[in-house]
C-alpha cells in the first residue's frame, strides 16, 4: 500500500483517490457508492488497525440512526468490488468490534 501524499492509496492493482472518492482497478473506475468509499478510505487510512463500528457510524453517518446491517452491506459491497476471497481478504472482520484493512 502506498500513499503518495495527495490522498492516493495503492494496493494490489487498485488505486483509491480519497480526496475525490474514486476507486479504480488499473484504468477502470469501479462504480461504488459514496458511503462505501468513505468506509474504505477510513479502513485504508487505518491500515492494520481495527476501526470500531462506532467510529465508522460516527464518521460516515453523523447525526443519523443507522442499522448495523447497513454497515455490513457496505462492507460486503466493498469486498465484492475488490474481488476479495479467502486468499485475498482485504478487509478482516474483528468479531463484535469492527473491521481491519489487511491488504
C-alpha positions, 0 to 999 in steps of 0.5 A: 500500500502506498500513499503518495501524499495527495490522498492516493492509496495503492494496493494490489492493482487498485488505486483509491483517490480519497480526496475525490472518492474514486476507486479504480482497478488499473484504468477502470473506475469501479462504480461504488457508492459514496458511503462505501468509499468513505468506509474504505478510505477510513479502513485504508487510512487505518491500515492494520488497525481495527476501526470500531463500528462506532467510529465508522457510524460516527464518521460516515453517518453523523447525526443519523440512526443507522442499522448495523446491517447497513454497515455490513452491506457496505462492507460486503459491497466493498469486498465484492468490488475488490474481488476479495476471497479467502486468499485475498481478504482485504478487509478482516472482520474483528468479531463484535468490534469492527473491521481491519484493512489487511491488504 
